[in-house]
Amino acid sequence: MTTPQSILDRFPKLDDAFVEARLGRPSAKPRVIIDTDTANEIDDQYAVAWALLSPERLELEGVTAVPFSFAHHRDELIASVEALEAARDSGEKGRFMGGLGGWAQRLVDQGKRAEDVKFVGPDEGAELSYEEILRVFDKCGVPAEGKVFRGTPGYLESLEQPVDTPAARFIIERARAEDERPLYILAMGALTNIASALLMAPDIIERIVVVWTSGFPSYAPFCNVPSLNLVQDPLASQLLFDCGVPHVYLPGYHVGAQLKLSLPEMESFVKDKGAIGAYLHHLYTHNPLHEMFAITERETKTWVIWDVINVAWLFDESYVSTHMTRSPLLDDGLYWQHPEGRHLMLEAYDLNRDAIFEDMYRALARAPS
């Protein structure tokens, strides 16, 4: 269901002038929390490292761990593999073109069973993310004490029941801090921590800006189910677009999707950049999703480092092109709708891929050995 009016009535009503001003360029050294599912794949680690190695450009108040799980794909993947195997056994030509058709086809081609694909649950994903955040701090030579917080072990089941966690309470505490500067929350995963904080303390929408990457552009006619960040917690996703919080929306498809790195670039610009460079190179060459998705000939494949778009938007206005628009409504089918009377949001429509990675490489060059 979309966000009930009884929930929305709890939030302050922000006028367009206030939201537009809040969504202007950040100050020279903005206050920041990173909310991240860091162990989900390999992109969050690049984003967190870039931020940690740039203390002159932001005041990083903390990093909060987000749950993740691909388990919602399990039944569809099994059905897709079964359909492909049935077509093969009957001699039919052509390939199954369902939502997970490519993944399923690779499993069939390699003689693998969908039932054998390992999916962690969101509780395990949240703990793995927490541990990975600590690891990135260590590799960057930055103390993590008092900076890293466990988040929710699952997703919202009801907007009347926010998940009270150290992450949600930290977000509220820092949002309410006696500081005139807004708090920017760089959201790089499911929105459960942020939605819980908003539901526990609706007043904080006057003090924060949520910068989130997920989904298709708000003008696209497509279903947003392919977006892991969005589909894992539909209630939290709907709340973000409905509650009126100042919001910078960074579509993954096909804006963030431009942020691809190749193995030769990793070898040339990342591998020898201290402990964190070596670790990022290790992640790239031992990507856990390669095994899950049955990807072969990995040395020739690029990989999208999606989540650095959040840091890129924060650091330089020339890196991510944006426009002011009206927040869409995310319906229960996860399609965009555009009713009248919606509040403003800032949305990205393009980016400068080369400039973003060149900046990140310069930060990595400062990493301790």
C-alpha positions in Angstrom: 0.0 0.0 0.0 1.1 3.6 -0.6 1.9 5.7 2.5 -1.4 6.3 4.4 -2.4 9.9 5.1 -2.4 9.2 8.8 1.3 8.7 8.6 2.0 11.7 6.4 0.1 14.0 8.7 2.8 13.4 11.3 5.4 15.2 9.2 6.0 18.9 9.0 4.9 20.5 5.7 7.8 22.1 4.0 7.1 24.8 1.4 8.8 24.8 -2.0 11.1 27.7 -1.2 12.5 25.8 1.8 13.0 22.6 -0.1 14.6 24.3 -3.1 17.0 26.1 -0.8 17.8 22.9 1.1 18.5 21.1 -2.2 21.0 23.7 -3.3 24.7 22.9 -3.3 26.1 21.7 0.0 28.5 24.0 2.0 32.3 23.6 1.6 32.5 20.9 4.3 29.0 19.4 4.9 28.0 17.1 7.7 27.5 13.6 6.4 26.2 10.2 7.5 26.7 7.2 5.0 24.0 4.6 5.2 25.3 1.5 3.4 24.9 -2.2 2.7 28.7 -2.4 2.3 29.0 -6.2 2.0 26.3 -6.5 -0.7 28.8 -6.4 -3.5 31.9 -4.2 -4.1 30.7 -0.7 -5.0 29.9 0.7 -1.5 33.5 0.1 -0.4 34.8 2.4 -3.1 32.3 5.1 -2.0 33.1 4.8 1.7 36.9 4.8 1.0 36.6 7.9 -1.2 34.8 9.7 1.6 37.2 8.5 4.3 40.2 9.6 2.3 38.7 13.1 1.8 38.4 14.6 5.3 39.0 18.1 3.9 35.8 17.8 1.8 33.2 16.5 4.3 32.6 16.1 8.0 31.8 12.4 8.2 29.8 12.0 11.4 29.3 8.2 11.1 28.5 5.2 8.9 25.4 3.1 9.5 25.0 -0.5 8.3 22.1 -1.5 6.1 20.6 -5.0 5.6 20.7 -6.7 2.2 19.5 -10.0 0.7 18.9 -11.3 -2.8 16.6 -14.0 -1.4 13.5 -12.3 -2.9 14.9 -13.6 -6.3 15.0 -17.3 -5.2 11.6 -18.5 -6.4 11.7 -16.6 -9.7 15.2 -17.9 -10.4 14.2 -21.5 -9.7 11.1 -21.1 -12.0 13.3 -19.5 -14.7 15.8 -22.3 -14.6 13.0 -24.9 -14.7 11.5 -23.2 -17.8 14.8 -23.1 -19.6 15.5 -26.8 -18.8 12.0 -27.8 -20.0 12.5 -25.9 -23.2 15.9 -27.5 -23.8 14.6 -31.0 -23.0 11.7 -30.6 -25.5 14.0 -29.3 -28.2 12.5 -25.9 -28.3 14.6 -23.1 -29.7 15.1 -19.7 -28.2 15.8 -18.6 -24.6 13.6 -17.8 -21.7 13.3 -14.0 -21.5 11.9 -13.5 -18.0 13.2 -11.0 -15.6 16.0 -13.3 -14.4 16.5 -15.0 -17.8 20.1 -14.1 -18.3 21.1 -15.3 -14.8 19.1 -18.5 -15.2 20.5 -19.2 -18.6 24.1 -19.0 -17.3 23.2 -21.5 -14.5 21.7 -23.9 -17.1 24.7 -23.5 -19.4 27.1 -24.3 -16.6 25.0 -27.3 -15.3 24.3 -25.5 -12.0 21.1 -25.7 -9.9 19.2 -22.6 -8.8 18.5 -24.3 -5.5 22.3 -24.3 -4.8 22.7 -20.5 -5.1 23.5 -19.2 -1.6 21.4 -16.3 -0.5 22.0 -14.6 2.9 19.1 -13.3 4.8 18.8 -9.6 5.7 19.9 -10.2 9.3 23.1 -11.8 8.1 23.5 -9.1 5.4 23.2 -6.3 8.1 26.0 -7.9 10.2 28.2 -8.5 7.2 27.8 -4.9 6.2 28.7 -3.7 9.7 31.9 -5.9 9.6 32.8 -4.7 6.1 32.5 -1.0 7.1 34.9 -1.6 9.9 37.3 -3.3 7.5 37.2 -0.4 5.1 37.9 2.0 7.9 40.9 -0.1 8.9 42.3 -0.4 5.3 42.0 3.4 5.0 43.9 4.0 8.3 40.9 5.8 9.9 39.8 5.0 13.4 36.3 3.6 13.5 35.5 4.0 17.2 32.3 5.8 17.7 31.7 6.1 14.0 30.1 2.9 12.9 26.6 1.7 13.9 24.6 -1.5 13.5 21.4 -1.1 11.6 18.1 -3.0 11.3 18.3 -6.7 10.8 15.3 -6.7 8.5 12.9 -4.5 6.6 9.8 -2.5 7.5 6.7 -4.7 8.0 4.5 -1.7 8.9 4.9 2.0 8.9 3.5 1.9 12.4 6.5 -0.2 13.6 9.8 1.5 12.8 12.8 -0.6 13.7 14.6 1.0 16.7 18.3 0.4 16.2 21.6 2.2 17.0 21.7 3.4 13.4 18.2 4.9 13.5 18.9 6.6 16.9 22.3 7.9 15.6 20.6 9.5 12.6 18.0 11.2 14.8 20.7 12.4 17.3 22.9 13.9 14.6 19.9 15.4 12.7 18.9 17.2 15.9 22.4 18.4 16.8 22.8 22.0 17.5 24.3 22.9 14.1 22.8 25.2 11.6 24.1 23.1 8.7 21.8 20.3 7.3 22.8 16.7 7.7 23.3 14.9 4.4 22.6 11.2 4.5 24.2 9.4 1.6 21.9 6.4 1.2 23.5 3.4 -0.6 21.1 0.6 0.1 17.6 -0.2 1.3 16.1 2.7 3.2 15.0 0.9 6.4 17.4 2.7 8.8 16.4 6.1 7.4 12.7 5.4 7.2 12.7 4.1 10.8 14.4 7.3 11.9 11.9 9.4 10.0 9.0 7.5 11.5 10.4 7.8 15.0 11.2 11.5 14.7 9.2 13.1 11.8 10.6 16.6 12.8 14.0 15.7 11.4 12.9 16.3 7.8 13.6 19.9 8.5 17.2 19.1 9.3 18.3 16.5 6.8 18.8 15.9 3.1 18.6 12.3 1.9 20.8 11.5 -1.1 19.7 8.1 -2.5 20.7 6.0 -5.5 18.2 3.4 -6.8 15.7 2.6 -9.6 14.8 4.2 -12.8 14.4 7.9 -13.5 11.1 9.2 -12.2 9.9 9.8 -15.8 10.5 6.3 -16.9 7.5 4.0 -17.5 9.3 0.9 -16.1 8.7 -1.2 -13.0 11.4 -0.6 -10.4 11.7 -4.2 -9.3 15.2 -4.6 -10.8 16.5 -2.0 -8.3 17.8 -3.9 -5.2 18.0 -0.8 -3.1 14.3 0.0 -3.8 12.7 -3.5 -4.0 14.0 -4.9 -0.7 11.9 -2.5 1.4 9.0 -1.1 -0.6 7.4 0.6 2.4 10.6 2.5 3.2 11.0 3.4 -0.5 7.4 4.7 -0.7 7.9 6.7 2.5 10.9 8.6 1.1 9.0 9.9 -1.9 5.9 10.7 0.1 6.9 12.3 3.4 8.3 15.5 2.0 11.9 15.1 3.2 14.4 17.1 1.0 15.7 14.4 -1.3 18.3 14.1 -4.0 17.3 11.1 -6.2 20.2 9.5 -8.2 18.7 6.9 -10.6 20.8 3.7 -11.0 19.3 3.0 -14.4 20.9 4.4 -16.5 22.7 7.2 -14.7 24.7 5.5 -12.0 25.1 2.6 -14.5 27.6 4.6 -16.4 30.1 4.2 -13.5 31.8 1.1 -14.9 35.4 0.1 -14.1 37.5 -2.4 -16.0 40.3 -4.7 -14.7 43.0 -2.7 -16.6 41.9 0.4 -14.8 42.0 -1.4 -11.5 45.5 -2.6 -12.2 46.7 0.9 -13.3 45.0 3.2 -10.9 43.8 1.3 -7.8 45.8 -1.8 -7.0 49.0 -0.2 -5.6 47.3 2.6 -3.7 48.0 1.5 -0.2 46.1 -1.1 1.9 42.7 0.1 0.7 43.8 0.0 -3.0 45.0 -3.6 -2.6 41.7 -4.5 -0.9 39.5 -2.8 -3.5 41.5 -4.7 -6.2 41.0 -7.9 -4.3 37.3 -7.3 -4.2 37.2 -6.6 -7.9 39.0 -9.8 -8.7 37.1 -11.8 -6.2 33.6 -10.3 -6.6 31.1 -12.4 -4.7 28.4 -11.7 -7.2 30.5 -13.2 -10.0 29.9 -16.6 -8.3 26.3 -15.9 -7.4 25.4 -14.8 -10.9 27.5 -17.5 -12.6 29.5 -14.9 -14.6 32.3 -16.3 -16.7 35.3 -14.8 -18.5 35.5 -12.3 -15.7 38.7 -10.7 -16.8 36.9 -9.1 -19.8 33.9 -7.9 -17.9 33.5 -4.4 -16.5 31.6 -3.8 -13.2 29.4 -1.0 -12.2 30.6 0.9 -9.1 27.1 2.4 -8.6 27.3 4.0 -5.2 30.2 6.4 -5.8 27.5 8.6 -7.4 26.4 9.7 -3.9 29.9 11.0 -3.0 30.4 12.5 -6.5 27.2 14.5 -6.2 28.3 15.8 -2.8 31.8 16.8 -3.9 31.4 18.6 -7.2 28.3 20.0 -9.0 30.0 19.3 -12.4 30.1 15.6 -11.7 26.3 14.8 -11.6 23.8 16.7 -13.7 20.5 17.3 -11.9 17.2 19.1 -12.4 14.4 20.1 -10.0 11.2 18.1 -10.4 8.2 16.9 -8.4 8.6 13.8 -6.3 6.7 10.9 -7.9 4.5 8.5 -6.1 5.8 4.9 -6.0 2.7 2.7 -6.3 2.3 -0.8 -5.0 3.5 -2.3 -8.3 6.6 -0.2 -7.9 5.8 1.9 -10.9 6.0 5.7 -10.8 2.8 7.8 -10.7 2.6 11.6 -10.9 -0.4 12.9 -9.1 -0.9 16.7 -8.6 0.4 18.5 -5.6 3.6 16.7 -5.0 6.6 18.3 -3.3 9.9 19.1 -5.0 13.0 16.9 -5.2 16.3 17.0 -7.1 16.9 14.3 -9.6 20.0 13.3 -11.6 19.9 12.8 -15.3 23.5 12.4 -16.3 27.1 12.3 -14.9 30.7 12.8 -15.9 32.1 9.3 -15.5 35.7 10.1 -16.2 35.9 13.1 -13.9 34.3 11.1 -11.1 36.8 8.3 -11.3 39.8 10.6 -11.8 38.8 12.3 -8.5 38.5 9.0 -6.7 41.9 7.9 -8.0 43.4 11.1 -6.6 41.9 10.3 -3.2 43.2 6.7 -3.3 46.7 8.1 -4.1 46.7 9.6 -0.6 45.9 6.3 1.1 48.4 5.1 3.7 50.3 2.0 2.9 
